[in-house]
Amino acid sequence: MEEVLLPIPKIQKIILNNEHIEMMLEETRKTYPKEACGVILGLFEGETAKAQEVVFTKNVAESSVSFVIDVEELYRILVQAEGEGKEMIGIFHSHPTIAKPSSADKPFMEINPVVWVIFGTLSDRIDMAAYQWFENVIHPVEIVVEH
Ligand SMILES: [Zn+2]
């Protein structure tokens, strides 16, 4: 039977656990003021994205206020994820500013309509938020933290 790729539905929430959050906080702090980035692997279940693993990737952007995931690194991660029955449900990156998609993020959100988890670092606080591009609109996705 042929495998059919279904479009990603509108996602209302992403479920992450404490460990995922701690890892992303750590990566954000470590990389600051450059942007940290990574891929969130897991499963889509209806309108929910359930995270199983966060894999950080090198930021190969030349600018310090953007991020670019190395294509070959991404390919290796996705091949391994497929072998483990996981899919890319989200993209993580951090901002040296607020946790909102930048104008540079928007075209990439359209190409990759998974859940975009953004950590913002304003003053000494780190905020997190999630968004998805769906039908030409960027809408917020609720972050649910499982303990
Ligand atoms: Zn961004």
Boltz pocket constraint, residues with backbone or C-beta under 6 A from the ligand:
constraints:
  - pocket:
      binder: B
      contacts: [[A, 93], [A, 94], [A, 95], [A, 100], [A, 101], [A, 102], [A, 105]]
      max_distance: 6.0
